[in-house]
Amino acid sequence: MESGEDLSEDCQTVSSDVSRRPNTELKKRLFFKVYKRRWFVLLVLCLMNCSNATLWLTFAPVAHQSAQYLGVTLDEINWLSLVYMVVAIPLSFGTTWMLDTLGLRITLILGSWLNMLGALLRFFGSPTGESFKIRYPVVMLGQTLGALAQPFFIFTPTKMAALWFPDHQRATANMITSMSNPLGILLANIISPWLAKTSAQIPTLLLAYAAPACIICLLATVGIRSSTPPTPPSASAESSGSEPFIQGFKLLLKNKAYLILLLCFGSGIAVFTCITTLLEQIFCVQGYTNEFAGLCGALFMVFGIVGAAVLGLYVDKTKKFIEATKINMSFAALACIAFSVVSLMRQQEVAVAAVCSLFGFFAFSIFPVAMELSVECSYPVGEATSAGLIFVSGQVQSVVYILLLQSLTVQLADSPLSTCETATLSWRVPTLLLAGLCTLFTCCFVIFFHTRYRRLEAEEQATYGSKHIDSSTCSEQTPIVNT
């Protein structure tokens, strides 16, 4: 049994701890403040992400018309999308350093200008009267400028959410900005087949994507006036990017959980990239039109955005990042297997559309949650570094996957239902291989990934401290003083 003096000391400790909590809450209200302008920053970043995604996937839904207009092969058209992955790989390290060192404002404004210049160059640099030999290099140069801008937008959602939003809104903010990229892909899948039914309409298509890029650049340049709000919205925002880039990179290489996430989720990004890039080429072999391929791409994105919204709100409330990611990755792998089967069937529009919808719902919803999970398992490494390297992993694997899948295609001698305007290729082996890779890395993630939520733990420690003693053992006479 404790002596009276010992109990008195414990009660005084509890008094101090309990009295400290209201003071801490008061401090949070006075010091941890949110600003309405955070929604403008979020809006501009969403528009940038959306515009850049439309530039990336401009030609994939109308690959055959683009090949005719530019006078090149389908493989060369695929490189207009692949250049985004190739350029992003070396540039990503510089982008993460810029975000964690120079700040959000400079990074976003620079990215918006690159995005605009790339879009304008594609339009003005490839007039209808020029020869084929001039068109393709100019368009490729414009695509390259857009590719240079991509990491500035893709890496930013977790950083923006950490700097501008409180802890109970971070996952939602990250979800909204992350899903703006699939929204751009959705628009490209709808707009490209609609505006470019023939090769002669490609210039009109390029103009349709250039105009929004100019408006968004103006909004970013004029509207974003600071990298951070006047006061931080949470405890972790005070130390965001506290680890220098090189030191943070070394810490990530020693973090087993992060490396598993880097490899497995990077493979998921690669699978998504392959499908969105090659969808029209896979479907035309079975007799599906460009419009139907665009519809499937749209369903892919729409249901993905819905799934991400539902999952983002759920994770914001429960903080169950690991459980949500593992469950959705498992369902996404099953959907990928189903896609590899139904994409080889002819005249099965309903089944193909349904599978694309399910695949999008489970696969896309993972992205913002996994980005938040990368920050949680690697804290206090800067958000741009931890999330950015995962994107680099996805880009590297995307290049490998697309080149591998293209090498495994076989030209068909006879395909009477084909709607392909050039060579008809069999995608049976590539799609089955894609499903196998998706399943393999999903199993590895579900079995081997385990981690603590380091950022949440640090915020709880900063807010409440580490001492928790039951105040019910204290006497009613023990005074509690608020100072």
C-alpha positions in Angstrom: 0.0 0.0 0.0 1.3 3.4 -0.9 2.0 5.9 1.9 0.0 9.2 2.1 3.1 11.1 1.0 3.6 8.9 -2.0 -0.1 9.3 -3.0 0.1 13.0 -2.5 3.1 13.2 -4.8 1.3 11.1 -7.5 -1.8 13.3 -7.2 0.4 16.4 -7.5 1.8 14.9 -10.6 -1.6 14.1 -12.0 -2.7 17.7 -11.1 0.2 19.0 -13.0 -0.5 16.7 -16.0 -4.2 17.3 -16.0 -3.7 21.0 -15.7 -1.2 20.9 -18.5 -3.7 19.4 -20.9 -6.1 22.3 -20.9 -3.1 24.6 -21.3 -2.0 22.5 -24.2 -5.4 22.6 -25.8 -5.4 26.4 -25.3 -2.0 26.6 -26.9 -3.3 24.6 -29.8 -6.2 26.9 -30.3 -3.9 30.0 -30.1 -0.9 28.7 -32.0 -2.1 25.8 -34.2 -4.4 27.8 -36.5 -5.9 27.0 -39.9 -6.5 29.5 -42.7 -9.2 29.7 -45.4 -6.5 30.3 -48.0 -5.5 26.6 -47.7 -8.4 25.7 -49.9 -7.1 28.0 -52.6 -3.7 26.4 -52.5 -5.4 23.0 -52.7 -7.5 24.1 -55.6 -4.5 25.4 -57.6 -2.5 22.2 -57.0 -5.5 20.2 -58.1 -5.8 22.1 -61.3 -2.1 21.8 -62.0 -2.2 18.1 -61.4 -5.2 17.7 -63.6 -3.8 19.7 -66.5 -0.5 17.9 -66.4 -2.2 14.5 -66.5 -4.2 15.6 -69.6 -0.9 16.5 -71.3 0.6 13.1 -70.3 -2.2 11.1 -71.7 -3.2 13.3 -74.7 -2.2 10.8 -77.3 -2.8 7.4 -75.7 -6.6 7.3 -76.2 -6.2 8.3 -79.9 -2.9 6.5 -80.6 -3.7 5.5 -84.2 -4.9 9.0 -85.2 -1.8 10.5 -83.5 0.5 8.1 -85.3 -1.1 9.1 -88.7 -0.9 12.8 -87.9 2.7 12.7 -86.7 3.8 10.1 -89.3 5.3 7.7 -86.8 4.7 4.2 -85.4 2.6 3.2 -82.4 5.8 2.5 -80.4 6.9 6.1 -81.0 3.4 7.3 -79.8 3.8 5.3 -76.7 7.1 7.1 -76.0 5.1 10.4 -75.8 3.7 8.9 -72.6 6.9 7.0 -71.5 8.9 10.2 -71.6 7.1 11.3 -68.4 8.5 8.3 -66.6 12.0 8.6 -68.1 12.3 12.3 -67.3 10.8 12.0 -63.8 13.3 9.4 -62.6 16.4 11.7 -62.5 14.5 14.9 -61.9 12.6 13.5 -58.9 15.6 13.8 -56.5 15.9 17.5 -57.3 12.2 18.0 -56.9 12.1 16.5 -53.4 15.1 18.6 -52.4 13.3 21.7 -53.8 10.1 21.0 -51.9 11.8 20.3 -48.6 14.4 23.1 -48.9 13.1 26.0 -51.2 9.5 25.5 -50.3 6.1 24.9 -51.8 5.6 28.3 -53.6 8.7 28.3 -55.7 8.2 24.6 -56.6 4.6 25.0 -57.7 5.2 28.2 -59.7 8.1 26.7 -61.6 6.1 23.6 -62.3 3.1 25.6 -63.6 5.4 27.5 -66.1 7.0 24.3 -67.4 3.5 22.8 -67.8 2.3 25.8 -69.7 5.3 26.1 -72.0 5.1 22.4 -72.8 1.4 22.7 -73.7 2.0 25.7 -75.9 5.0 24.2 -77.7 2.9 21.1 -78.6 0.3 23.3 -80.2 2.3 26.1 -81.9 5.3 23.9 -82.8 3.3 21.3 -84.9 1.2 23.2 -87.5 -0.8 21.3 -90.0 1.4 22.5 -92.9 4.7 21.2 -91.6 6.2 17.9 -92.6 6.0 14.8 -90.4 9.7 15.0 -89.7 9.3 18.3 -87.8 6.0 17.5 -86.0 7.1 14.6 -83.9 10.3 16.1 -82.4 8.5 19.3 -81.5 5.6 17.5 -79.9 8.1 15.3 -78.0 9.9 18.4 -76.8 6.6 19.8 -75.5 5.9 16.5 -73.8 9.3 16.6 -72.2 8.6 20.0 -70.7 5.4 18.7 -69.3 7.3 15.7 -68.0 9.7 18.0 -66.2 6.7 19.7 -64.5 5.1 16.4 -63.4 7.2 15.7 -60.3 6.5 19.2 -59.0 2.8 18.3 -58.8 2.9 14.6 -58.0 5.2 14.9 -55.0 3.4 17.9 -53.5 0.1 16.6 -52.0 1.5 15.1 -48.8 3.7 18.2 -48.3 0.8 20.6 -48.9 -1.5 18.6 -46.6 1.1 18.6 -43.8 1.9 22.3 -44.1 -1.6 23.7 -44.5 -4.1 21.3 -43.0 -4.7 20.0 -39.4 -4.3 16.4 -38.6 -8.0 15.5 -39.0 -8.0 16.9 -42.5 -4.7 15.7 -43.9 -5.8 12.4 -45.4 -8.8 14.1 -47.1 -6.7 17.0 -48.4 -4.1 14.5 -49.7 -6.9 12.4 -51.3 -8.4 15.4 -53.1 -5.1 16.6 -54.6 -3.9 13.1 -55.4 -7.1 12.2 -57.2 -6.9 15.3 -59.4 -4.3 13.5 -61.4 -6.7 10.6 -62.2 -9.3 13.2 -62.9 -7.0 14.6 -65.6 -6.6 11.1 -67.0 -10.3 10.7 -67.0 -10.7 14.0 -69.0 -8.1 12.9 -71.4 -9.9 9.6 -72.0 -13.1 11.5 -72.7 -11.9 14.6 -74.5 -9.2 13.0 -76.8 -11.5 10.5 -78.6 -14.3 13.1 -78.7 -12.2 15.9 -80.3 -9.9 13.8 -82.4 -12.0 11.4 -84.4 -9.6 11.8 -87.3 -5.9 12.7 -87.5 -6.7 16.1 -89.0 -8.3 17.1 -85.6 -5.2 16.6 -83.5 -4.2 20.3 -83.6 -7.7 21.2 -82.1 -7.0 18.7 -79.4 -3.7 20.2 -78.5 -5.3 23.7 -78.3 -8.0 22.3 -76.0 -5.3 21.2 -73.5 -3.1 24.3 -73.9 -5.7 26.9 -72.9 -6.3 25.6 -69.3 -2.6 25.3 -68.7 -2.1 29.0 -69.4 -5.0 30.0 -67.0 -3.7 27.7 -64.2 -0.1 29.1 -64.6 -1.6 32.6 -64.0 -3.5 31.5 -60.9 -0.4 29.9 -59.4 1.9 32.8 -60.2 -0.4 35.5 -58.8 -2.3 33.6 -56.2 0.2 31.5 -54.2 2.0 34.1 -52.1 3.7 31.9 -49.5 4.9 28.3 -49.0 3.4 28.0 -45.5 0.7 29.6 -43.5 1.6 32.3 -40.9 1.2 29.7 -38.1 1.4 25.9 -38.4 -1.9 23.8 -38.3 -0.4 20.9 -36.3 2.5 19.9 -34.2 4.2 17.9 -37.0 3.9 20.9 -39.4 6.4 22.8 -37.1 9.1 20.2 -38.0 8.0 19.3 -41.5 11.1 18.5 -43.5 13.3 18.7 -40.4 15.7 16.0 -41.7 18.1 17.3 -44.4 17.5 15.6 -47.8 20.7 13.5 -47.7 20.2 12.4 -44.1 16.5 11.7 -44.8 17.4 9.6 -47.8 19.9 7.5 -45.7 17.2 7.0 -43.0 14.8 5.7 -45.7 17.3 3.2 -47.0 17.5 1.7 -43.4 13.7 1.6 -42.9 12.5 -1.9 -43.8 8.8 -1.1 -43.8 9.4 1.9 -46.1 11.4 -0.2 -48.5 8.6 -2.8 -48.7 6.1 0.0 -49.4 8.5 1.5 -52.0 8.8 -1.7 -54.0 5.2 -3.0 -53.7 3.2 0.2 -54.1 5.6 1.3 -56.8 4.7 -1.8 -58.7 1.0 -0.8 -58.3 1.7 2.6 -59.8 3.4 0.8 -62.7 0.4 -1.5 -63.3 -1.9 1.5 -63.4 0.4 3.4 -65.8 0.6 0.4 -68.2 -3.2 0.0 -68.3 -3.9 3.7 -68.9 -1.2 4.0 -71.6 -2.0 0.8 -73.5 -5.8 0.5 -72.9 -6.8 1.6 -76.5 -4.3 -0.7 -78.1 -5.4 -3.7 -76.0 -9.1 -3.2 -76.7 -9.0 -2.4 -80.4 -7.7 -6.0 -81.1 -11.0 -7.4 -79.8 -13.1 -5.0 -81.9 -13.8 -2.3 -79.3 -13.8 1.3 -80.5 -11.7 4.2 -79.3 -14.9 5.7 -77.7 -15.5 2.5 -75.7 -11.8 2.4 -74.6 -12.2 6.0 -73.5 -15.4 5.1 -71.7 -13.6 2.3 -69.8 -10.8 4.7 -68.9 -13.4 7.2 -67.7 -15.1 4.5 -65.5 -11.7 3.5 -64.2 -11.1 7.1 -63.0 -14.6 8.0 -61.8 -15.0 4.9 -59.6 -11.4 5.4 -58.4 -12.1 8.9 -57.3 -15.3 7.8 -55.5 -13.3 5.0 -53.8 -10.6 7.4 -52.8 -13.1 9.9 -51.4 -14.8 7.2 -49.3 -11.5 5.7 -48.1 -9.9 9.0 -47.4 -12.7 10.1 -45.1 -12.6 6.8 -43.4 -8.9 6.9 -42.8 -9.1 10.5 -41.6 -11.4 9.4 -38.8 -9.9 6.0 -37.9 -6.2 6.4 -38.8 -6.2 2.7 -40.0 -3.8 3.3 -42.8 -2.3 -0.2 -42.9 -5.6 -2.1 -42.8 -7.2 0.0 -45.5 -4.2 -0.3 -47.8 -3.8 -4.1 -47.4 -7.5 -4.8 -48.0 -7.8 -2.5 -51.0 -4.6 -3.8 -52.6 -5.9 -7.4 -52.3 -9.2 -6.5 -54.0 -7.3 -4.5 -56.6 -5.1 -7.6 -57.4 -8.3 -9.7 -57.9 -9.7 -7.0 -60.2 -6.5 -6.9 -62.2 -6.8 -10.6 -62.8 -10.4 -10.2 -63.9 -9.3 -7.4 -66.3 -6.6 -9.6 -67.9 -9.3 -12.2 -68.7 -12.2 -10.0 -69.9 -9.9 -7.7 -72.0 -9.3 -10.8 -74.2 -13.1 -11.3 -74.8 -15.0 -10.0 -77.8 -18.4 -8.3 -77.6 -18.5 -8.2 -73.8 -18.9 -4.5 -73.3 -20.8 -4.8 -70.0 -18.4 -7.2 -68.4 -15.4 -5.2 -69.5 -16.9 -1.9 -68.2 -17.9 -3.5 -64.9 -14.4 -4.9 -64.3 -12.8 -1.6 -65.2 -15.1 0.1 -62.7 -14.2 -2.3 -59.9 -10.5 -2.1 -60.7 -10.6 1.6 -60.5 -12.6 1.7 -57.3 -10.1 -0.5 -55.4 -6.8 0.4 -57.1 -7.1 4.2 -57.3 -8.4 4.6 -53.7 -5.1 3.2 -52.4 -2.9 6.0 -53.8 -3.6 8.9 -51.3 -3.7 6.5 -48.3 -0.4 4.9 -49.3 1.2 8.3 -49.7 0.1 9.2 -46.1 1.3 5.8 -45.0 4.8 6.5 -46.5 5.0 9.6 -44.3 3.8 7.8 -41.2 6.3 5.0 -41.5 9.2 7.3 -42.3 8.7 10.4 -40.0 10.6 12.7 -39.4 11.9 12.5 -43.0 10.4 15.2 -45.2 7.1 14.5 -46.8 8.3 15.3 -50.3 11.2 12.9 -49.9 9.3 9.9 -48.6 6.4 10.3 -51.0 8.6 11.3 -53.9 10.8 8.2 -53.8 7.8 6.0 -54.0 6.7 7.8 -57.1 10.2 7.4 -58.5 9.9 3.6 -57.9 6.7 3.6 -59.7 8.1 5.5 -62.7 11.2 3.2 -63.0 8.9 0.1 -62.8 6.5 1.7 -65.3 9.3 2.1 -68.0 10.4 -1.5 -67.4 6.8 -2.9 -67.5 5.8 -1.1 -70.7 8.9 -2.0 -72.6 8.6 -5.6 -71.4 4.9 -5.8 -72.3 5.5 -4.3 -75.8 8.3 -6.8 -76.4 5.9 -9.7 -75.6 3.2 -8.7 -78.1 2.8 -10.8 -81.2 1.4 -9.6 -84.5 -1.8 -11.4 -85.5 -2.2 -12.6 -89.1 -6.0 -12.5 -89.0 -8.3 -10.5 -86.7 -11.6 -9.8 -88.5 -13.1 -7.7 -85.7 -10.1 -5.5 -85.1 -10.7 -1.8 -85.1 -6.9 -1.0 -84.9 -5.9 1.4 -87.7 -2.3 0.0 -87.9 -0.8 -3.4 -87.0 -3.0 -5.7 -84.9 -1.1 -7.1 -82.0 -2.0 -9.9 -79.5 -1.9 -8.6 -75.9 -2.8 -12.0 -74.3 0.6 -12.7 -72.7 1.3 -9.1 -71.6 -2.0 -8.7 -69.8 -1.7 -12.0 -68.0 1.9 -11.1 -67.0 0.6 -7.8 -65.6 -1.9 -9.6 -63.5 0.7 -11.9 -62.2 3.1 -9.1 -61.2 0.2 -7.2 -59.5 -0.7 -10.3 -57.5 2.9 -11.1 -56.5 3.7 -7.7 -55.1 0.3 -7.5 -53.3 1.0 -10.7 -51.5 4.5 -9.5 -50.5 2.9 -6.3 -49.1 0.2 -8.0 -47.2 2.5 -10.5 -45.6 5.6 -8.5 -44.8 4.6 -4.9 -44.3 4.3 -3.8 -40.6 5.1 -0.4 -39.1 4.3 2.2 -36.4 2.5 5.4 -37.1 5.5 7.6 -36.3 4.0 11.0 -37.2 0.9 10.4 -35.2 2.9 9.2 -32.2 5.1 12.3 -32.4 2.0 14.6 -32.5 0.4 12.9 -29.5 3.7 13.2 -27.6 4.0 16.9 -28.5 0.4 17.5 -27.5 -0.1 15.5 -24.3 3.3 14.4 -23.2 4.2 10.9 -22.1 2.8 10.7 -18.6 -0.6 9.3 -18.1 -1.7 8.6 -14.5 -5.2 7.7 -13.5 -6.6 10.8 -11.7 -9.4 8.7 -10.1 -7.0 7.6 -7.3 -6.5 11.2 -6.2 -8.4 12.6 -3.2 -11.1 15.1 -3.9 -9.1 17.5 -1.7 -6.2 17.5 -4.0 -6.1 20.9 -5.7 -5.8 21.2 -9.5 -4.4 24.5 -10.5 -4.6 25.9 -14.1 -1.7 28.2 -14.8 
